[in-house]
Amino acid sequence: MHLSHYLEGGEPIRCCVIGAGGFGRSFVVHARHLASIEARIVLDLDPDLAAKALIDAGVEPGRIRHCRTPAEAKRAWDRGDWIVSDRLEAVVELPLDVVIEATGHPEAGARHAALAIEAGHHVALVTKEVDSVVGPGLAAMARKRGCVISPVDGDQPALAIGLVSWAETVGLEILAAGKSSEYDFVFDPATETMTSNGRRVAVPGFGERWDMPAGLDSEGHHRWVADRARIAGALPQHAVPDLCEMSIVANATGVLPDRPALHYPIARVSEIAELFVPAAQGGLLTRTPALEVFHCLRRPDEFSLAGGVFVVVRGHDRASWQMLAEKGHLVSRRGDSAMLPLPRHLLGLEAATTLLEMVRRGVPSSVSQPRPDVDLIAMAESDLAEGTTLTAHGHHHSIDNVSSALVPANPLGDDAPLPYYLAANRVLMRPVRAGEPIRLRDVAIDQSSYLWKLRQTQDALFFASAMTPTHAATETSK
């Protein structure tokens, strides 16, 4: 497919970038090389960081204006200057095409997305934390106002959704779909150590679990991956952001997880076509198609999937797949399944295709209306005391002693498990025992929260028949 046939033409797309961190900065710098993109506005709580992103992109410091009010922003825009600010309200009325929300902050991201849609702008929603809680509701809100909201090419959700769509379009039967985790598990056989995300640990005996034997049944594969996980137990093997991204893919594609916390094996790329297949074929899965994540296991000199995405497909025609195996494709040793990877994850360097789709074609890099099939919920990993603040922190916006799971989505009542990023930064009103979900009744929620209001609206839209009469009446009155 030659994308220029679908995406060329028209004036440069006028963008406002919110969040000057890794994704936002990479996009701003790269946009200076694109005739189709104009990124003159960068917002951040730290306007100096926003200005630095523009300076790194080659903008002269004297052409950057820190605007605090709509009037200041309008004057700077009309002069052709670049604009930084710490508030969307200062620039939201400018003639923008797309607002790129990349703060990673669930509450701020929800507010920014809603304000941008209300102002008539498309929204590129990089902040997956928001998407996991209220993505379908925001999509409905955008459609009602003639706008589009979309996950962004360059991040795994949009890439995985696109790969699933491609496989379906060309007639392949999908058995599994998903991504490799953010950081490879790199095994050094000479020292029997493993490195991931800059952390190096000893893994004595792991070499004996390097070459997975042929012909293992499902039970044998489960034991094999469990042994690997045990030997490498000093390394984190579950990350909330991975499940968060899979929730977005599930709600767009209808492909659901095999189990709430996924299988998450430490596996070589060549093994995926044997592991992510039904148990009857010797694999790990009890349902197909299924969403999954794996830790890409490799030696230091081997190819990395680079946090990319994949599908596993059934091979109906053995002769065709044998020919493809001879050409180097990742076909299982049984010859009846194959892994098809997309080994890239380029952050802001790839986002232009999504922006062009939204503005030129009026469509997202996803389905037009995702449905809330799953929720990413918060689970207590240890006993949590009353009064605990569930602070989300760090690059992955995780909460200490709180894990996650993917479960069927339901409207939020007092007993309902709370979406992970709706629990983030709330205070526990009562203790929660280890292994239990954090429920709505367990936390104090500020009724002015944008994320909370948007979730109530989403529940009323998609789950009206499942809501109690009192609950439904309350939502329709808002």
C-alpha angles and dihedrals in degrees: 000000000000104000094202089072089064106029110033126103138052135067123315113284111252111223138188114200118205112197123033096209127112099307097036095047094047090051095048093049093046094045090067087070094053122085089196096058131064114187104178098146126066122174128193137151083246105052090190089062089050090050091049090056089055092046089050086054090057101261114147110246090229090063094056118096126195103217123193100172137041090247093055091047092050092053092048092047093050090050090053093245127146116253134215127180143153095231134059092211090071093062108019094100093056117108095269127160100196137017112205109208108202105147096112088217113124099209097040091042092053091050093047093049093049094046092048093050092047088054090053099254129136114242127219100201107206090158099092091183089072094042092055092057105034109003096122091047093051090049090054091047091051094049091051089057096043094255136118129227119192146169109246132251107242092051121083101246095061092039092051092046089051093049092050089049091050093050092049092047094054091046103253119151107234118218097172140357134187145096144280114255120265095262129040123233102234114197121201107200092192093062099021090233132132127210128199129164091351094308119117122197136174114254105182111192095017091118088068088061096048102092108052109214120243120247099031115156122223094274090050092051091049090053091046095054091041090056091051091049091050095049091048092041094127089070121076109254103181125055126184094219091061092056090041091058092046090054089060091049091048093051091049100042106025089234105136134201119265090227134002098260095032123232094269098187125188096237144159117243090246090059100055095085088058099042103043097057132094119292089244087065091048096265136125100251129104092183136032137243093033136171116236146167126207135188106241105235115201145142118254091260096050133098118271125217085218094221089304131153135250148185127212112212134189116251106222096171109055094192093055093047092046088056090050091048089055088055091055103266117149100255120163119250088247088059095225102100138036138195115226110193133194099205102199141088108172103169112204094357090076102037096098093082091060093048091049092049092052097046103031099036104020093232135111129236084252137038117313092240118024116195127221098249095147139023126210101225134193118246126190110240092189135011109294119206127224109267095033113144109222094219116188109210145160132036092307095045091229128163119232113251092003122109130182142234137188112237135162109287119249136171113274113258126157093274096043119113108253121241108252097242093043086058091049115112093003125126121241113241092193137016120275121206124229113272094024125112118246105246132206091253090056097067140055111238122193105231090218091064112126091209091053094047092048091049091051089052091048092050091051091050099048105024105035092128092050096050123095114253091249092049093046092049090051092052096047090051093058 
